[in-house]
Amino acid sequence: MHLKVLPATAKDLDQVSTVYGPETGDLVAPALAICWHIEPQDLEAAKRRAQWSYKQQLAFLQPRVDPTVRLMKVIDTDAPAGKDIVALGRWHEYPHGYGAHGDAETTTKLWEGDMTGLEVKEFNTALYTNLLGELFDKRREPERFGTGSQWVLTTLATREPYRRKGAGGMILGWGLEQARKAGVPAFLEAAVGAKHLYESHGFKEIQKASIDCSDSGMPGVVVELAIMRADPGT
């Protein structure tokens, strides 16, 4: 296994829609995976989820949709063609802070459009809408990410067979290097159970966020997130 981090293109995202299942793992965004549960052996459901995730992620790379996006991939140069992308991450460079630009309005339009008429029994669309809506609203709060220039990681997905082997860390390292060069902070939101990965790369928890899922068909369930910051430029 030889891993390498590179910029990702629209063509690279073809693998998001074609690589799925228990043997290979997939590149579905974590928020979508939480809300669209599938059984390990249900390949048709895995295919539906992967194809929808592909469509959503591809929209970010269309011209003029969001100039702040930096989509990165990690490839395994020893893997067969068509299955060589093992991780994807979406960093954003916000020159004036998330609140001044933010991906909330753009992303809301993308996923609301994608969900029009969507009825998939295993996809909790109410939870997905609530989860992202809460995240976008909270990101706009000045105390969340501040108002100055910054880099923000919004998505990081690693295929199951490659987890804990450094692929995700390479995408983290790439973004942190950009922040270091610019002398600005980097931010992300992490599930509490994943904090250790980000802490090992210099991120520190600065705030907690709780999202109540009671109105999404999951009474009593609260999603806990850690808001984390790194200052590689200091």
C-alpha positions in Angstrom: 0.0 0.0 0.0 1.4 3.4 -1.1 -0.8 6.4 -0.3 -0.6 9.8 -2.0 -2.7 13.0 -1.4 -3.8 14.9 -4.5 -6.5 17.4 -5.6 -9.7 15.6 -6.7 -11.6 16.4 -9.9 -15.2 15.8 -11.0 -14.0 12.7 -12.9 -12.5 11.3 -9.7 -16.0 11.4 -8.1 -17.1 8.6 -10.4 -15.7 6.3 -7.9 -18.1 7.6 -5.2 -20.9 6.1 -7.2 -19.2 2.8 -8.2 -17.3 1.7 -5.1 -19.5 0.4 -2.3 -20.3 -2.7 -0.3 -18.8 -4.5 2.7 -15.6 -5.6 0.9 -14.5 -2.3 -0.5 -16.2 0.3 1.8 -17.5 3.5 0.3 -16.8 7.2 0.2 -20.1 8.5 1.4 -20.0 11.7 3.5 -20.3 10.9 7.2 -23.5 13.0 7.8 -25.2 11.0 5.0 -24.0 7.7 6.4 -25.5 8.5 9.8 -28.9 9.3 8.3 -29.0 6.7 5.5 -28.5 3.4 7.3 -28.0 0.2 5.2 -27.5 -3.4 6.1 -24.0 -4.6 5.2 -25.1 -7.1 2.6 -27.8 -4.9 0.9 -25.8 -3.9 -2.2 -28.8 -2.3 -3.9 -29.3 0.0 -1.0 -25.5 0.7 -0.9 -25.6 1.5 -4.6 -28.5 4.0 -4.1 -26.7 5.8 -1.3 -23.4 5.9 -3.1 -25.0 7.3 -6.3 -26.9 10.0 -4.4 -23.7 11.0 -2.5 -21.9 11.2 -5.8 -24.5 13.5 -7.2 -24.4 15.8 -4.1 -20.6 16.0 -4.0 -20.2 16.5 -7.7 -22.4 19.6 -7.5 -19.8 21.4 -5.3 -17.3 21.1 -8.2 -19.4 22.7 -10.8 -18.1 26.1 -12.1 -19.1 29.0 -9.9 -21.0 27.0 -7.3 -18.5 27.5 -4.5 -15.1 29.0 -5.1 -13.9 28.2 -1.6 -13.9 24.4 -2.1 -10.7 22.4 -2.2 -11.6 18.8 -2.7 -8.8 16.4 -1.9 -8.3 12.7 -2.4 -5.9 10.0 -1.2 -5.1 7.3 -3.6 -3.4 3.9 -3.1 -1.0 3.6 -6.1 -1.0 -0.2 -5.6 -4.8 -0.5 -5.9 -6.5 -1.4 -9.2 -7.7 1.4 -11.5 -11.2 2.5 -10.6 -10.7 1.5 -6.9 -7.7 3.6 -6.1 -9.3 6.5 -4.2 -9.4 5.5 -0.6 -10.3 8.8 1.1 -12.0 12.1 0.2 -12.0 15.4 2.1 -13.6 18.8 1.4 -11.7 21.8 2.8 -12.9 25.4 2.4 -10.8 28.5 2.4 -12.8 31.4 3.8 -10.8 34.7 3.4 -13.3 36.6 5.6 -14.6 33.8 7.8 -17.4 31.3 7.4 -20.1 33.8 8.4 -19.1 36.1 5.6 -19.4 33.4 3.0 -20.2 30.0 4.4 -21.5 27.0 2.5 -24.9 27.0 4.2 -26.9 28.8 1.4 -25.1 26.9 -1.4 -25.4 23.6 0.3 -29.0 24.1 1.4 -30.0 24.6 -2.2 -28.0 21.6 -3.4 -29.5 19.1 -0.9 -33.0 20.5 -1.0 -33.0 20.2 -4.7 -31.6 16.6 -4.6 -34.2 15.6 -2.0 -37.2 16.7 -4.1 -39.4 13.7 -4.5 -36.9 11.5 -2.8 -38.5 8.5 -1.0 -36.1 5.9 0.2 -37.2 3.8 3.1 -33.7 3.5 4.7 -33.0 7.3 4.4 -34.2 9.4 7.3 -34.6 12.6 5.3 -36.0 14.4 8.3 -32.9 13.7 10.4 -30.6 14.7 7.5 -32.5 18.0 7.0 -32.4 18.7 10.7 -28.8 17.7 11.2 -27.5 19.9 8.4 -29.8 22.8 9.1 -28.6 22.9 12.7 -25.0 22.7 11.7 -25.3 25.5 9.2 -27.1 27.8 11.7 -24.5 27.1 14.4 -21.6 27.7 12.0 -22.8 31.3 11.4 -22.5 32.1 15.1 -19.5 34.4 15.5 -18.2 32.5 18.5 -18.1 29.2 16.5 -15.4 29.9 13.9 -14.6 33.6 14.4 -14.6 36.2 11.7 -11.1 36.2 10.2 -9.5 34.3 7.5 -9.6 30.5 8.1 -9.7 27.0 6.6 -12.6 24.7 7.5 -12.9 21.0 7.0 -16.5 20.1 6.3 -16.3 16.5 5.1 -13.8 13.6 5.5 -14.6 10.1 4.4 -12.3 7.0 4.3 -13.2 3.6 2.9 -13.5 1.0 5.7 -10.4 -1.2 4.7 -8.2 1.9 4.8 -9.3 3.4 8.1 -6.6 3.8 10.8 -3.9 3.6 8.1 -3.1 7.3 7.7 -5.3 8.2 4.7 -7.6 10.6 6.6 -4.6 12.1 8.4 -3.0 12.9 5.0 -6.0 15.1 4.1 -6.0 16.7 7.5 -2.3 17.4 7.1 -2.8 19.0 3.6 -5.4 21.5 5.0 -3.3 22.3 8.0 -0.3 23.0 5.8 -2.4 25.5 3.8 -3.5 27.2 7.1 0.1 27.2 8.3 1.3 29.0 5.1 -1.4 31.6 5.5 -0.9 32.0 9.2 -4.6 31.4 10.0 -6.6 28.9 12.1 -8.3 25.7 10.9 -11.6 24.4 12.2 -13.8 21.3 12.0 -16.7 19.5 13.7 -16.0 16.0 15.0 -18.1 13.3 16.4 -17.1 12.9 20.0 -15.7 9.4 19.3 -13.4 10.7 16.6 -11.8 13.5 18.6 -8.6 11.5 19.2 -7.8 11.5 15.5 -8.0 15.3 15.2 -6.3 15.8 18.5 -3.3 13.9 17.2 -3.0 16.5 14.5 -3.0 19.5 16.8 -6.8 20.2 17.0 -8.2 21.2 20.4 -11.9 21.2 21.4 -13.1 24.8 21.8 -16.9 24.2 22.1 -19.5 21.5 22.2 -22.7 21.3 20.0 -25.8 19.2 20.7 -28.4 18.5 18.1 -31.7 17.1 19.3 -33.1 14.5 16.9 -36.5 14.2 18.6 -38.3 15.9 15.7 -36.6 13.5 13.3 -38.3 10.3 14.4 -35.6 9.6 17.0 -37.0 10.8 20.4 -34.4 11.1 23.1 -31.5 10.9 20.7 -29.0 13.8 20.8 -26.0 14.0 18.4 -23.0 15.4 20.2 -20.2 17.2 18.3 -16.9 18.7 19.3 -16.0 22.0 17.6 -12.2 21.9 17.2 -9.6 24.4 16.2 -5.9 24.2 15.3 -3.4 27.0 14.9 -0.6 25.6 12.8 0.5 29.1 11.7 1.6 30.1 15.2 
